[in-house]
Amino acid sequence: MVPAFSEAAFSMKPGETTKEPVQTQFGWHVIKVEERRTTQPPKLDEVAQDLRQAVSREIGTAYLQDLRKSATIERFNMDGTPKKDDNPAQ
């Protein structure tokens, strides 16, 4: 949630509606709190595979970025001639 929205929503009690509209980068909002629910965080067994994949992806991305910093990249046209590089920083 964006800060203005969450500040307004979490400062109210169930059944209350904002007295004035709340402005965010997404527009104007009239907020009504219907109820509050508590959620339990997921168990580690339930999210372990997702966490492993996320960490693996981060490590792989960082590794590739390091390789690209020291690599010399040459691009070629379909006919084998060197391609003119308009943006050498990439």
PyMOL Python script that loads the backbone (N, CA, C, O; Angstrom):
from pymol import cmd

cmd.read_pdbstr("""\
ATOM      1  N   MET A   1       0.840  -1.187   0.000  1.00  0.00           N
ATOM      2  CA  MET A   1       0.000   0.000   0.000  1.00  0.00           C
ATOM      3  C   MET A   1       0.881   1.244   0.000  1.00  0.00           C
ATOM      4  O   MET A   1       1.958   1.264   0.595  1.00  0.00           O
ATOM      5  N   VAL A   2       0.409   2.253  -0.664  1.00  0.00           N
ATOM      6  CA  VAL A   2       1.137   3.521  -0.627  1.00  0.00           C
ATOM      7  C   VAL A   2       0.928   4.158   0.742  1.00  0.00           C
ATOM      8  O   VAL A   2      -0.115   3.948   1.362  1.00  0.00           O
ATOM      9  N   PRO A   3       1.908   4.940   1.232  1.00  0.00           N
ATOM     10  CA  PRO A   3       1.842   5.476   2.595  1.00  0.00           C
ATOM     11  C   PRO A   3       0.564   6.246   2.938  1.00  0.00           C
ATOM     12  O   PRO A   3      -0.012   6.022   4.003  1.00  0.00           O
ATOM     13  N   ALA A   4       0.116   7.135   2.074  1.00  0.00           N
ATOM     14  CA  ALA A   4      -1.078   7.940   2.396  1.00  0.00           C
ATOM     15  C   ALA A   4      -2.299   7.047   2.594  1.00  0.00           C
ATOM     16  O   ALA A   4      -3.112   7.292   3.486  1.00  0.00           O
ATOM     17  N   PHE A   5      -2.428   6.016   1.768  1.00  0.00           N
ATOM     18  CA  PHE A   5      -3.561   5.106   1.853  1.00  0.00           C
ATOM     19  C   PHE A   5      -3.473   4.270   3.128  1.00  0.00           C
ATOM     20  O   PHE A   5      -4.458   4.154   3.858  1.00  0.00           O
ATOM     21  N   SER A   6      -2.305   3.688   3.403  1.00  0.00           N
ATOM     22  CA  SER A   6      -2.178   2.831   4.586  1.00  0.00           C
ATOM     23  C   SER A   6      -2.322   3.623   5.878  1.00  0.00           C
ATOM     24  O   SER A   6      -2.903   3.124   6.842  1.00  0.00           O
ATOM     25  N   GLU A   7      -1.805   4.845   5.916  1.00  0.00           N
ATOM     26  CA  GLU A   7      -1.957   5.672   7.122  1.00  0.00           C
ATOM     27  C   GLU A   7      -3.432   5.916   7.417  1.00  0.00           C
ATOM     28  O   GLU A   7      -3.871   5.800   8.561  1.00  0.00           O
ATOM     29  N   ALA A   8      -4.182   6.251   6.394  1.00  0.00           N
ATOM     30  CA  ALA A   8      -5.616   6.503   6.588  1.00  0.00           C
ATOM     31  C   ALA A   8      -6.342   5.224   6.972  1.00  0.00           C
ATOM     32  O   ALA A   8      -7.138   5.224   7.910  1.00  0.00           O
ATOM     33  N   ALA A   9      -6.078   4.138   6.261  1.00  0.00           N
ATOM     34  CA  ALA A   9      -6.796   2.882   6.497  1.00  0.00           C
ATOM     35  C   ALA A   9      -6.504   2.310   7.879  1.00  0.00           C
ATOM     36  O   ALA A   9      -7.417   1.844   8.561  1.00  0.00           O
ATOM     37  N   PHE A  10      -5.247   2.340   8.297  1.00  0.00           N
ATOM     38  CA  PHE A  10      -4.891   1.722   9.573  1.00  0.00           C
ATOM     39  C   PHE A  10      -5.159   2.618  10.778  1.00  0.00           C
ATOM     40  O   PHE A  10      -5.016   2.181  11.920  1.00  0.00           O
ATOM     41  N   SER A  11      -5.546   3.872  10.531  1.00  0.00           N
ATOM     42  CA  SER A  11      -5.885   4.750  11.650  1.00  0.00           C
ATOM     43  C   SER A  11      -7.379   4.683  11.985  1.00  0.00           C
ATOM     44  O   SER A  11      -7.825   5.297  12.954  1.00  0.00           O
ATOM     45  N   MET A  12      -8.153   3.940  11.185  1.00  0.00           N
ATOM     46  CA  MET A  12      -9.595   3.858  11.394  1.00  0.00           C
ATOM     47  C   MET A  12      -9.981   2.529  12.022  1.00  0.00           C
ATOM     48  O   MET A  12      -9.234   1.552  11.974  1.00  0.00           O
ATOM     49  N   LYS A  13     -11.165   2.522  12.609  1.00  0.00           N
ATOM     50  CA  LYS A  13     -11.718   1.304  13.209  1.00  0.00           C
ATOM     51  C   LYS A  13     -12.691   0.666  12.226  1.00  0.00           C
ATOM     52  O   LYS A  13     -13.191   1.342  11.327  1.00  0.00           O
ATOM     53  N   PRO A  14     -12.967  -0.634  12.385  1.00  0.00           N
ATOM     54  CA  PRO A  14     -13.945  -1.284  11.502  1.00  0.00           C
ATOM     55  C   PRO A  14     -15.285  -0.533  11.508  1.00  0.00           C
ATOM     56  O   PRO A  14     -15.794  -0.145  12.560  1.00  0.00           O
ATOM     57  N   GLY A  15     -15.839  -0.340  10.304  1.00  0.00           N
ATOM     58  CA  GLY A  15     -17.105   0.370  10.153  1.00  0.00           C
ATOM     59  C   GLY A  15     -16.923   1.840   9.847  1.00  0.00           C
ATOM     60  O   GLY A  15     -17.877   2.489   9.416  1.00  0.00           O
ATOM     61  N   GLU A  16     -15.738   2.392  10.050  1.00  0.00           N
ATOM     62  CA  GLU A  16     -15.500   3.816   9.792  1.00  0.00           C
ATOM     63  C   GLU A  16     -15.175   4.063   8.320  1.00  0.00           C
ATOM     64  O   GLU A  16     -14.648   3.196   7.623  1.00  0.00           O
ATOM     65  N   THR A  17     -15.507   5.278   7.869  1.00  0.00           N
ATOM     66  CA  THR A  17     -15.201   5.739   6.512  1.00  0.00           C
ATOM     67  C   THR A  17     -14.405   7.022   6.644  1.00  0.00           C
ATOM     68  O   THR A  17     -14.629   7.797   7.574  1.00  0.00           O
ATOM     69  N   THR A  18     -13.470   7.260   5.719  1.00  0.00           N
ATOM     70  CA  THR A  18     -12.683   8.495   5.786  1.00  0.00           C
ATOM     71  C   THR A  18     -13.612   9.702   5.692  1.00  0.00           C
ATOM     72  O   THR A  18     -14.573   9.705   4.923  1.00  0.00           O
ATOM     73  N   LYS A  19     -13.312  10.717   6.482  1.00  0.00           N
ATOM     74  CA  LYS A  19     -14.129  11.926   6.476  1.00  0.00           C
ATOM     75  C   LYS A  19     -13.876  12.750   5.220  1.00  0.00           C
ATOM     76  O   LYS A  19     -14.773  13.436   4.729  1.00  0.00           O
ATOM     77  N   GLU A  20     -12.653  12.679   4.702  1.00  0.00           N
ATOM     78  CA  GLU A  20     -12.287  13.374   3.468  1.00  0.00           C
ATOM     79  C   GLU A  20     -11.576  12.374   2.559  1.00  0.00           C
ATOM     80  O   GLU A  20     -10.942  11.439   3.050  1.00  0.00           O
ATOM     81  N   PRO A  21     -11.672  12.558   1.242  1.00  0.00           N
ATOM     82  CA  PRO A  21     -10.963  11.649   0.329  1.00  0.00           C
ATOM     83  C   PRO A  21      -9.450  11.701   0.569  1.00  0.00           C
ATOM     84  O   PRO A  21      -8.908  12.730   0.973  1.00  0.00           O
ATOM     85  N   VAL A  22      -8.790  10.588   0.317  1.00  0.00           N
ATOM     86  CA  VAL A  22      -7.344  10.474   0.486  1.00  0.00           C
ATOM     87  C   VAL A  22      -6.712  10.485  -0.908  1.00  0.00           C
ATOM     88  O   VAL A  22      -7.109   9.717  -1.786  1.00  0.00           O
ATOM     89  N   GLN A  23      -5.727  11.363  -1.099  1.00  0.00           N
ATOM     90  CA  GLN A  23      -5.076  11.449  -2.404  1.00  0.00           C
ATOM     91  C   GLN A  23      -3.790  10.629  -2.406  1.00  0.00           C
ATOM     92  O   GLN A  23      -2.970  10.736  -1.494  1.00  0.00           O
ATOM     93  N   THR A  24      -3.624   9.804  -3.450  1.00  0.00           N
ATOM     94  CA  THR A  24      -2.390   9.060  -3.684  1.00  0.00           C
ATOM     95  C   THR A  24      -1.977   9.282  -5.130  1.00  0.00           C
ATOM     96  O   THR A  24      -2.658   9.992  -5.870  1.00  0.00           O
ATOM     97  N   GLN A  25      -0.871   8.682  -5.535  1.00  0.00           N
ATOM     98  CA  GLN A  25      -0.438   8.813  -6.928  1.00  0.00           C
ATOM     99  C   GLN A  25      -1.408   8.131  -7.886  1.00  0.00           C
ATOM    100  O   GLN A  25      -1.336   8.340  -9.097  1.00  0.00           O
ATOM    101  N   PHE A  26      -2.320   7.313  -7.345  1.00  0.00           N
ATOM    102  CA  PHE A  26      -3.298   6.612  -8.168  1.00  0.00           C
ATOM    103  C   PHE A  26      -4.631   7.350  -8.263  1.00  0.00           C
ATOM    104  O   PHE A  26      -5.541   6.899  -8.959  1.00  0.00           O
ATOM    105  N   GLY A  27      -4.751   8.482  -7.568  1.00  0.00           N
ATOM    106  CA  GLY A  27      -5.989   9.258  -7.600  1.00  0.00           C
ATOM    107  C   GLY A  27      -6.526   9.518  -6.203  1.00  0.00           C
ATOM    108  O   GLY A  27      -5.787   9.489  -5.218  1.00  0.00           O
ATOM    109  N   TRP A  28      -7.827   9.772  -6.137  1.00  0.00           N
ATOM    110  CA  TRP A  28      -8.495  10.069  -4.872  1.00  0.00           C
ATOM    111  C   TRP A  28      -9.271   8.848  -4.409  1.00  0.00           C
ATOM    112  O   TRP A  28      -9.835   8.124  -5.229  1.00  0.00           O
ATOM    113  N   HIS A  29      -9.304   8.610  -3.087  1.00  0.00           N
ATOM    114  CA  HIS A  29      -9.935   7.413  -2.544  1.00  0.00           C
ATOM    115  C   HIS A  29     -10.802   7.751  -1.335  1.00  0.00           C
ATOM    116  O   HIS A  29     -10.416   8.555  -0.487  1.00  0.00           O
ATOM    117  N   VAL A  30     -11.961   7.136  -1.267  1.00  0.00           N
ATOM    118  CA  VAL A  30     -12.785   7.149  -0.058  1.00  0.00           C
ATOM    119  C   VAL A  30     -12.654   5.744   0.500  1.00  0.00           C
ATOM    120  O   VAL A  30     -12.994   4.767  -0.167  1.00  0.00           O
ATOM    121  N   ILE A  31     -12.162   5.648   1.722  1.00  0.00           N
ATOM    122  CA  ILE A  31     -11.843   4.344   2.298  1.00  0.00           C
ATOM    123  C   ILE A  31     -12.851   3.996   3.379  1.00  0.00           C
ATOM    124  O   ILE A  31     -13.170   4.828   4.228  1.00  0.00           O
ATOM    125  N   LYS A  32     -13.346   2.783   3.350  1.00  0.00           N
ATOM    126  CA  LYS A  32     -14.198   2.269   4.409  1.00  0.00           C
ATOM    127  C   LYS A  32     -13.566   0.970   4.899  1.00  0.00           C
ATOM    128  O   LYS A  32     -13.300   0.053   4.122  1.00  0.00           O
ATOM    129  N   VAL A  33     -13.334   0.917   6.215  1.00  0.00           N
ATOM    130  CA  VAL A  33     -12.766  -0.287   6.806  1.00  0.00           C
ATOM    131  C   VAL A  33     -13.918  -1.205   7.173  1.00  0.00           C
ATOM    132  O   VAL A  33     -14.721  -0.894   8.053  1.00  0.00           O
ATOM    133  N   GLU A  34     -13.990  -2.333   6.492  1.00  0.00           N
ATOM    134  CA  GLU A  34     -15.047  -3.311   6.747  1.00  0.00           C
ATOM    135  C   GLU A  34     -14.720  -4.147   7.982  1.00  0.00           C
ATOM    136  O   GLU A  34     -15.552  -4.302   8.876  1.00  0.00           O
ATOM    137  N   GLU A  35     -13.517  -4.676   8.021  1.00  0.00           N
ATOM    138  CA  GLU A  35     -13.096  -5.506   9.148  1.00  0.00           C
ATOM    139  C   GLU A  35     -11.582  -5.596   9.137  1.00  0.00           C
ATOM    140  O   GLU A  35     -10.931  -5.213   8.165  1.00  0.00           O
ATOM    141  N   ARG A  36     -11.040  -6.095  10.202  1.00  0.00           N
ATOM    142  CA  ARG A  36      -9.602  -6.341  10.293  1.00  0.00           C
ATOM    143  C   ARG A  36      -9.394  -7.834  10.423  1.00  0.00           C
ATOM    144  O   ARG A  36     -10.083  -8.508  11.189  1.00  0.00           O
ATOM    145  N   ARG A  37      -8.448  -8.336   9.675  1.00  0.00           N
ATOM    146  CA  ARG A  37      -8.127  -9.759   9.750  1.00  0.00           C
ATOM    147  C   ARG A  37      -6.649  -9.908  10.038  1.00  0.00           C
ATOM    148  O   ARG A  37      -5.825  -9.128   9.561  1.00  0.00           O
ATOM    149  N   THR A  38      -6.337 -10.887  10.799  1.00  0.00           N
ATOM    150  CA  THR A  38      -4.926 -11.178  11.026  1.00  0.00           C
ATOM    151  C   THR A  38      -4.583 -12.407  10.197  1.00  0.00           C
ATOM    152  O   THR A  38      -5.358 -13.360  10.107  1.00  0.00           O
ATOM    153  N   THR A  39      -3.434 -12.359   9.611  1.00  0.00           N
ATOM    154  CA  THR A  39      -2.982 -13.503   8.828  1.00  0.00           C
ATOM    155  C   THR A  39      -1.717 -14.055   9.462  1.00  0.00           C
ATOM    156  O   THR A  39      -0.904 -13.313  10.013  1.00  0.00           O
ATOM    157  N   GLN A  40      -1.570 -15.326   9.378  1.00  0.00           N
ATOM    158  CA  GLN A  40      -0.373 -15.972   9.891  1.00  0.00           C
ATOM    159  C   GLN A  40       0.655 -16.035   8.762  1.00  0.00           C
ATOM    160  O   GLN A  40       0.302 -16.293   7.611  1.00  0.00           O
ATOM    161  N   PRO A  41       1.915 -15.802   9.089  1.00  0.00           N
ATOM    162  CA  PRO A  41       2.924 -15.948   8.048  1.00  0.00           C
ATOM    163  C   PRO A  41       2.992 -17.401   7.594  1.00  0.00           C
ATOM    164  O   PRO A  41       2.723 -18.304   8.387  1.00  0.00           O
ATOM    165  N   PRO A  42       3.343 -17.641   6.345  1.00  0.00           N
ATOM    166  CA  PRO A  42       3.412 -19.021   5.871  1.00  0.00           C
ATOM    167  C   PRO A  42       4.537 -19.784   6.565  1.00  0.00           C
ATOM    168  O   PRO A  42       5.516 -19.190   7.016  1.00  0.00           O
ATOM    169  N   LYS A  43       4.388 -21.076   6.644  1.00  0.00           N
ATOM    170  CA  LYS A  43       5.415 -21.916   7.241  1.00  0.00           C
ATOM    171  C   LYS A  43       6.584 -22.030   6.267  1.00  0.00           C
ATOM    172  O   LYS A  43       6.406 -21.948   5.052  1.00  0.00           O
ATOM    173  N   LEU A  44       7.769 -22.218   6.813  1.00  0.00           N
ATOM    174  CA  LEU A  44       8.970 -22.283   5.992  1.00  0.00           C
ATOM    175  C   LEU A  44       8.856 -23.368   4.924  1.00  0.00           C
ATOM    176  O   LEU A  44       9.276 -23.159   3.785  1.00  0.00           O
ATOM    177  N   ASP A  45       8.292 -24.526   5.280  1.00  0.00           N
ATOM    178  CA  ASP A  45       8.166 -25.611   4.289  1.00  0.00           C
ATOM    179  C   ASP A  45       7.346 -25.164   3.076  1.00  0.00           C
ATOM    180  O   ASP A  45       7.587 -25.622   1.959  1.00  0.00           O
ATOM    181  N   GLU A  46       6.383 -24.274   3.297  1.00  0.00           N
ATOM    182  CA  GLU A  46       5.497 -23.835   2.223  1.00  0.00           C
ATOM    183  C   GLU A  46       6.178 -22.869   1.257  1.00  0.00           C
ATOM    184  O   GLU A  46       5.807 -22.803   0.085  1.00  0.00           O
ATOM    185  N   VAL A  47       7.171 -22.120   1.739  1.00  0.00           N
ATOM    186  CA  VAL A  47       7.809 -21.108   0.898  1.00  0.00           C
ATOM    187  C   VAL A  47       9.278 -21.389   0.615  1.00  0.00           C
ATOM    188  O   VAL A  47       9.927 -20.608  -0.081  1.00  0.00           O
ATOM    189  N   ALA A  48       9.815 -22.482   1.138  1.00  0.00           N
ATOM    190  CA  ALA A  48      11.245 -22.772   0.994  1.00  0.00           C
ATOM    191  C   ALA A  48      11.673 -22.824  -0.468  1.00  0.00           C
ATOM    192  O   ALA A  48      12.696 -22.243  -0.830  1.00  0.00           O
ATOM    193  N   GLN A  49      10.907 -23.511  -1.311  1.00  0.00           N
ATOM    194  CA  GLN A  49      11.272 -23.635  -2.728  1.00  0.00           C
ATOM    195  C   GLN A  49      11.262 -22.266  -3.410  1.00  0.00           C
ATOM    196  O   GLN A  49      12.150 -21.967  -4.208  1.00  0.00           O
ATOM    197  N   ASP A  50      10.272 -21.439  -3.102  1.00  0.00           N
ATOM    198  CA  ASP A  50      10.216 -20.095  -3.687  1.00  0.00           C
ATOM    199  C   ASP A  50      11.413 -19.260  -3.250  1.00  0.00           C
ATOM    200  O   ASP A  50      11.992 -18.529  -4.053  1.00  0.00           O
ATOM    201  N   LEU A  51      11.784 -19.371  -1.975  1.00  0.00           N
ATOM    202  CA  LEU A  51      12.936 -18.631  -1.467  1.00  0.00           C
ATOM    203  C   LEU A  51      14.222 -19.088  -2.153  1.00  0.00           C
ATOM    204  O   LEU A  51      15.058 -18.263  -2.519  1.00  0.00           O
ATOM    205  N   ARG A  52      14.380 -20.394  -2.326  1.00  0.00           N
ATOM    206  CA  ARG A  52      15.571 -20.919  -3.013  1.00  0.00           C
ATOM    207  C   ARG A  52      15.658 -20.374  -4.437  1.00  0.00           C
ATOM    208  O   ARG A  52      16.726 -19.963  -4.890  1.00  0.00           O
ATOM    209  N   GLN A  53      14.529 -20.373  -5.132  1.00  0.00           N
ATOM    210  CA  GLN A  53      14.511 -19.871  -6.505  1.00  0.00           C
ATOM    211  C   GLN A  53      14.846 -18.384  -6.557  1.00  0.00           C
ATOM    212  O   GLN A  53      15.588 -17.945  -7.436  1.00  0.00           O
ATOM    213  N   ALA A  54      14.306 -17.609  -5.624  1.00  0.00           N
ATOM    214  CA  ALA A  54      14.570 -16.168  -5.605  1.00  0.00           C
ATOM    215  C   ALA A  54      16.047 -15.885  -5.348  1.00  0.00           C
ATOM    216  O   ALA A  54      16.644 -15.040  -6.014  1.00  0.00           O
ATOM    217  N   VAL A  55      16.638 -16.591  -4.384  1.00  0.00           N
ATOM    218  CA  VAL A  55      18.058 -16.391  -4.071  1.00  0.00           C
ATOM    219  C   VAL A  55      18.918 -16.826  -5.252  1.00  0.00           C
ATOM    220  O   VAL A  55      19.880 -16.144  -5.608  1.00  0.00           O
ATOM    221  N   SER A  56      18.575 -17.955  -5.855  1.00  0.00           N
ATOM    222  CA  SER A  56      19.319 -18.447  -7.017  1.00  0.00           C
ATOM    223  C   SER A  56      19.269 -17.439  -8.158  1.00  0.00           C
ATOM    224  O   SER A  56      20.280 -17.182  -8.812  1.00  0.00           O
ATOM    225  N   ARG A  57      18.097 -16.873  -8.395  1.00  0.00           N
ATOM    226  CA  ARG A  57      17.929 -15.876  -9.458  1.00  0.00           C
ATOM    227  C   ARG A  57      18.782 -14.637  -9.169  1.00  0.00           C
ATOM    228  O   ARG A  57      19.424 -14.104 -10.074  1.00  0.00           O
ATOM    229  N   GLU A  58      18.793 -14.178  -7.918  1.00  0.00           N
ATOM    230  CA  GLU A  58      19.592 -13.006  -7.550  1.00  0.00           C
ATOM    231  C   GLU A  58      21.077 -13.266  -7.757  1.00  0.00           C
ATOM    232  O   GLU A  58      21.789 -12.417  -8.292  1.00  0.00           O
ATOM    233  N   ILE A  59      21.543 -14.432  -7.337  1.00  0.00           N
ATOM    234  CA  ILE A  59      22.961 -14.779  -7.485  1.00  0.00           C
ATOM    235  C   ILE A  59      23.320 -14.863  -8.969  1.00  0.00           C
ATOM    236  O   ILE A  59      24.352 -14.341  -9.393  1.00  0.00           O
ATOM    237  N   GLY A  60      22.468 -15.519  -9.751  1.00  0.00           N
ATOM    238  CA  GLY A  60      22.726 -15.632 -11.185  1.00  0.00           C
ATOM    239  C   GLY A  60      22.758 -14.289 -11.880  1.00  0.00           C
ATOM    240  O   GLY A  60      23.621 -14.048 -12.725  1.00  0.00           O
ATOM    241  N   THR A  61      21.834 -13.417 -11.539  1.00  0.00           N
ATOM    242  CA  THR A  61      21.790 -12.082 -12.136  1.00  0.00           C
ATOM    243  C   THR A  61      23.046 -11.292 -11.794  1.00  0.00           C
ATOM    244  O   THR A  61      23.635 -10.654 -12.667  1.00  0.00           O
ATOM    245  N   ALA A  62      23.460 -11.329 -10.525  1.00  0.00           N
ATOM    246  CA  ALA A  62      24.669 -10.617 -10.102  1.00  0.00           C
ATOM    247  C   ALA A  62      25.895 -11.171 -10.815  1.00  0.00           C
ATOM    248  O   ALA A  62      26.769 -10.408 -11.227  1.00  0.00           O
ATOM    249  N   TYR A  63      25.970 -12.493 -10.964  1.00  0.00           N
ATOM    250  CA  TYR A  63      27.097 -13.124 -11.643  1.00  0.00           C
ATOM    251  C   TYR A  63      27.170 -12.681 -13.102  1.00  0.00           C
ATOM    252  O   TYR A  63      28.245 -12.344 -13.598  1.00  0.00           O
ATOM    253  N   LEU A  64      26.036 -12.683 -13.783  1.00  0.00           N
ATOM    254  CA  LEU A  64      26.014 -12.251 -15.178  1.00  0.00           C
ATOM    255  C   LEU A  64      26.389 -10.779 -15.325  1.00  0.00           C
ATOM    256  O   LEU A  64      27.086 -10.410 -16.270  1.00  0.00           O
ATOM    257  N   GLN A  65      25.937  -9.946 -14.409  1.00  0.00           N
ATOM    258  CA  GLN A  65      26.292  -8.526 -14.471  1.00  0.00           C
ATOM    259  C   GLN A  65      27.794  -8.338 -14.317  1.00  0.00           C
ATOM    260  O   GLN A  65      28.388  -7.508 -15.005  1.00  0.00           O
ATOM    261  N   ASP A  66      28.419  -9.104 -13.414  1.00  0.00           N
ATOM    262  CA  ASP A  66      29.869  -9.031 -13.248  1.00  0.00           C
ATOM    263  C   ASP A  66      30.583  -9.491 -14.511  1.00  0.00           C
ATOM    264  O   ASP A  66      31.565  -8.874 -14.924  1.00  0.00           O
ATOM    265  N   LEU A  67      30.102 -10.567 -15.129  1.00  0.00           N
ATOM    266  CA  LEU A  67      30.710 -11.051 -16.365  1.00  0.00           C
ATOM    267  C   LEU A  67      30.606 -10.018 -17.480  1.00  0.00           C
ATOM    268  O   LEU A  67      31.556  -9.818 -18.236  1.00  0.00           O
ATOM    269  N   ARG A  68      29.460  -9.365 -17.582  1.00  0.00           N
ATOM    270  CA  ARG A  68      29.254  -8.377 -18.642  1.00  0.00           C
ATOM    271  C   ARG A  68      30.175  -7.169 -18.478  1.00  0.00           C
ATOM    272  O   ARG A  68      30.565  -6.556 -19.471  1.00  0.00           O
ATOM    273  N   LYS A  69      30.526  -6.818 -17.240  1.00  0.00           N
ATOM    274  CA  LYS A  69      31.401  -5.669 -17.008  1.00  0.00           C
ATOM    275  C   LYS A  69      32.773  -5.884 -17.639  1.00  0.00           C
ATOM    276  O   LYS A  69      33.367  -4.942 -18.162  1.00  0.00           O
ATOM    277  N   SER A  70      33.276  -7.107 -17.596  1.00  0.00           N
ATOM    278  CA  SER A  70      34.615  -7.377 -18.108  1.00  0.00           C
ATOM    279  C   SER A  70      34.609  -7.997 -19.501  1.00  0.00           C
ATOM    280  O   SER A  70      35.675  -8.248 -20.063  1.00  0.00           O
ATOM    281  N   ALA A  71      33.444  -8.246 -20.065  1.00  0.00           N
ATOM    282  CA  ALA A  71      33.358  -8.914 -21.365  1.00  0.00           C
ATOM    283  C   ALA A  71      33.441  -7.917 -22.514  1.00  0.00           C
ATOM    284  O   ALA A  71      33.035  -6.762 -22.393  1.00  0.00           O
ATOM    285  N   THR A  72      33.975  -8.394 -23.621  1.00  0.00           N
ATOM    286  CA  THR A  72      33.938  -7.633 -24.859  1.00  0.00           C
ATOM    287  C   THR A  72      32.850  -8.272 -25.708  1.00  0.00           C
ATOM    288  O   THR A  72      32.951  -9.434 -26.103  1.00  0.00           O
ATOM    289  N   ILE A  73      31.823  -7.506 -25.979  1.00  0.00           N
ATOM    290  CA  ILE A  73      30.681  -8.035 -26.718  1.00  0.00           C
ATOM    291  C   ILE A  73      30.716  -7.486 -28.134  1.00  0.00           C
ATOM    292  O   ILE A  73      30.761  -6.273 -28.341  1.00  0.00           O
ATOM    293  N   GLU A  74      30.697  -8.388 -29.103  1.00  0.00           N
ATOM    294  CA  GLU A  74      30.667  -7.996 -30.504  1.00  0.00           C
ATOM    295  C   GLU A  74      29.358  -8.497 -31.099  1.00  0.00           C
ATOM    296  O   GLU A  74      28.950  -9.633 -30.856  1.00  0.00           O
ATOM    297  N   ARG A  75      28.714  -7.653 -31.869  1.00  0.00           N
ATOM    298  CA  ARG A  75      27.452  -8.030 -32.498  1.00  0.00           C
ATOM    299  C   ARG A  75      27.630  -8.052 -34.009  1.00  0.00           C
ATOM    300  O   ARG A  75      28.370  -7.256 -34.587  1.00  0.00           O
ATOM    301  N   PHE A  76      26.923  -8.995 -34.625  1.00  0.00           N
ATOM    302  CA  PHE A  76      27.059  -9.153 -36.060  1.00  0.00           C
ATOM    303  C   PHE A  76      25.688  -9.157 -36.724  1.00  0.00           C
ATOM    304  O   PHE A  76      24.689  -9.573 -36.136  1.00  0.00           O
ATOM    305  N   ASN A  77      25.670  -8.683 -37.964  1.00  0.00           N
ATOM    306  CA  ASN A  77      24.462  -8.746 -38.776  1.00  0.00           C
ATOM    307  C   ASN A  77      24.279 -10.181 -39.254  1.00  0.00           C
ATOM    308  O   ASN A  77      25.173 -11.010 -39.089  1.00  0.00           O
ATOM    309  N   MET A  78      23.139 -10.472 -39.839  1.00  0.00           N
ATOM    310  CA  MET A  78      22.857 -11.817 -40.334  1.00  0.00           C
ATOM    311  C   MET A  78      23.857 -12.260 -41.406  1.00  0.00           C
ATOM    312  O   MET A  78      24.119 -13.453 -41.556  1.00  0.00           O
ATOM    313  N   ASP A  79      24.408 -11.311 -42.143  1.00  0.00           N
ATOM    314  CA  ASP A  79      25.355 -11.675 -43.201  1.00  0.00           C
ATOM    315  C   ASP A  79      26.784 -11.825 -42.679  1.00  0.00           C
ATOM    316  O   ASP A  79      27.696 -12.103 -43.457  1.00  0.00           O
ATOM    317  N   GLY A  80      26.989 -11.645 -41.377  1.00  0.00           N
ATOM    318  CA  GLY A  80      28.305 -11.831 -40.780  1.00  0.00           C
ATOM    319  C   GLY A  80      29.130 -10.572 -40.665  1.00  0.00           C
ATOM    320  O   GLY A  80      30.224 -10.606 -40.100  1.00  0.00           O
ATOM    321  N   THR A  81      28.644  -9.473 -41.179  1.00  0.00           N
ATOM    322  CA  THR A  81      29.389  -8.221 -41.058  1.00  0.00           C
ATOM    323  C   THR A  81      29.188  -7.645 -39.674  1.00  0.00           C
ATOM    324  O   THR A  81      28.132  -7.827 -39.068  1.00  0.00           O
ATOM    325  N   PRO A  82      30.203  -6.945 -39.166  1.00  0.00           N
ATOM    326  CA  PRO A  82      30.066  -6.354 -37.828  1.00  0.00           C
ATOM    327  C   PRO A  82      28.905  -5.371 -37.793  1.00  0.00           C
ATOM    328  O   PRO A  82      28.698  -4.590 -38.722  1.00  0.00           O
ATOM    329  N   LYS A  83      28.169  -5.429 -36.723  1.00  0.00           N
ATOM    330  CA  LYS A  83      27.026  -4.548 -36.555  1.00  0.00           C
ATOM    331  C   LYS A  83      27.503  -3.255 -35.918  1.00  0.00           C
ATOM    332  O   LYS A  83      28.278  -3.284 -34.963  1.00  0.00           O
ATOM    333  N   LYS A  84      27.047  -2.116 -36.438  1.00  0.00           N
ATOM    334  CA  LYS A  84      27.390  -0.831 -35.861  1.00  0.00           C
ATOM    335  C   LYS A  84      26.665  -0.711 -34.528  1.00  0.00           C
ATOM    336  O   LYS A  84      25.445  -0.866 -34.465  1.00  0.00           O
ATOM    337  N   ASP A  85      27.405  -0.439 -33.471  1.00  0.00           N
ATOM    338  CA  ASP A  85      26.820  -0.368 -32.128  1.00  0.00           C
ATOM    339  C   ASP A  85      26.451   1.076 -31.823  1.00  0.00           C
ATOM    340  O   ASP A  85      27.323   1.916 -31.602  1.00  0.00           O
ATOM    341  N   ASP A  86      25.137   1.361 -31.811  1.00  0.00           N
ATOM    342  CA  ASP A  86      24.649   2.708 -31.533  1.00  0.00           C
ATOM    343  C   ASP A  86      24.704   3.039 -30.052  1.00  0.00           C
ATOM    344  O   ASP A  86      24.740   4.214 -29.686  1.00  0.00           O
ATOM    345  N   ASN A  87      24.711   2.023 -29.190  1.00  0.00           N
ATOM    346  CA  ASN A  87      24.693   2.234 -27.749  1.00  0.00           C
ATOM    347  C   ASN A  87      25.750   1.335 -27.098  1.00  0.00           C
ATOM    348  O   ASN A  87      25.409   0.260 -26.604  1.00  0.00           O
ATOM    349  N   PRO A  88      27.010   1.742 -27.085  1.00  0.00           N
ATOM    350  CA  PRO A  88      28.084   0.873 -26.595  1.00  0.00           C
ATOM    351  C   PRO A  88      28.017   0.578 -25.102  1.00  0.00           C
ATOM    352  O   PRO A  88      28.705  -0.332 -24.640  1.00  0.00           O
ATOM    353  N   ALA A  89      27.226   1.300 -24.338  1.00  0.00           N
ATOM    354  CA  ALA A  89      27.158   1.072 -22.883  1.00  0.00           C
ATOM    355  C   ALA A  89      26.409  -0.188 -22.526  1.00  0.00           C
ATOM    356  O   ALA A  89      26.531  -0.659 -21.396  1.00  0.00           O
ATOM    357  N   GLN A  90      25.632  -0.762 -23.446  1.00  0.00           N
ATOM    358  CA  GLN A  90      24.833  -1.940 -23.130  1.00  0.00           C
ATOM    359  C   GLN A  90      25.602  -3.201 -23.336  1.00  0.00           C
ATOM    360  O   GLN A  90      25.073  -4.290 -23.115  1.00  0.00           O
TER     361      GLN A  90
END
""", "prot")
cmd.dss("prot")
cmd.show_as("cartoon", "prot")
cmd.util.cbc("prot")
cmd.orient("prot")
